[in-house]
Amino acid sequence: MKNNRNSLRVTREYRTNPLSLQEGGYEVLVVFEDGLRLEYDNIHNPKAYVCRIRKDLIHGKVEEIYVDGKLLEEFQY
């Protein structure tokens, strides 16, 4: 992961879904209540990915989710 203060770009070697190794898909930014921002690329199913991330509460509640730079408003955080 590359760290830029509270932003981390999660690189491919830390990913477990084989689809994330395939080119294409979306960029997803998840902002947690503790201020951590995790950035992912090559996300082929953003809704499923976000549902999985929301189960991991290490960094607290998800505050905002962006897909390709646009705020995803359809999720209840």
C-alpha positions in Angstrom: 0.0 0.0 0.0 1.2 3.5 -0.8 0.6 5.9 2.0 -0.1 9.6 1.5 -0.9 10.8 5.0 -4.4 9.4 5.6 -4.8 8.1 2.0 -3.7 4.6 1.0 -3.8 3.3 -2.5 -4.2 -0.5 -2.1 -1.8 -2.1 -4.6 -2.5 -5.3 -6.3 -0.2 -7.5 -4.2 -2.5 -6.8 -1.2 -5.7 -7.7 -3.1 -7.4 -11.1 -2.7 -10.0 -11.1 -5.5 -8.6 -12.4 -8.8 -10.7 -9.9 -10.7 -8.7 -7.0 -9.3 -5.7 -8.3 -11.2 -7.6 -7.9 -14.5 -7.4 -4.6 -16.3 -10.5 -2.4 -16.4 -13.2 -1.8 -13.9 -13.7 1.2 -11.6 -11.7 3.2 -9.1 -13.3 3.1 -5.7 -12.4 5.5 -2.8 -13.7 4.5 0.7 -13.5 7.2 3.4 -13.8 5.9 7.0 -14.9 7.8 10.1 -11.3 7.8 11.5 -10.2 9.7 8.4 -8.5 6.9 6.6 -9.1 6.9 2.8 -8.5 3.6 1.0 -8.2 3.8 -2.8 -8.7 0.7 -5.0 -8.5 0.3 -8.8 -9.7 -2.4 -11.2 -12.9 -3.0 -9.2 -15.3 -4.8 -11.5 -18.4 -4.8 -9.1 -18.2 -1.7 -6.9 -21.4 -2.5 -5.0 -20.2 -6.0 -4.0 -16.8 -4.6 -3.1 -18.1 -1.9 -0.9 -20.4 -4.4 0.9 -17.4 -6.5 1.7 -15.4 -3.5 2.9 -18.2 -2.4 5.2 -18.0 -5.7 7.1 -14.5 -4.9 8.2 -14.9 -2.3 10.9 -11.2 -1.9 11.9 -11.3 1.7 10.8 -14.8 2.4 11.9 -17.9 3.3 10.0 -17.7 4.1 6.3 -18.5 7.8 5.8 -18.3 8.2 2.1 -17.8 6.1 -1.0 -16.7 7.4 -4.4 -16.8 5.4 -7.7 -14.7 7.0 -10.4 -14.7 10.3 -8.5 -18.5 10.5 -8.0 -20.0 10.2 -4.6 -22.0 7.0 -4.3 -25.2 8.1 -2.6 -27.3 4.9 -2.8 -25.6 3.2 0.1 -26.7 3.8 3.7 -23.5 4.3 5.6 
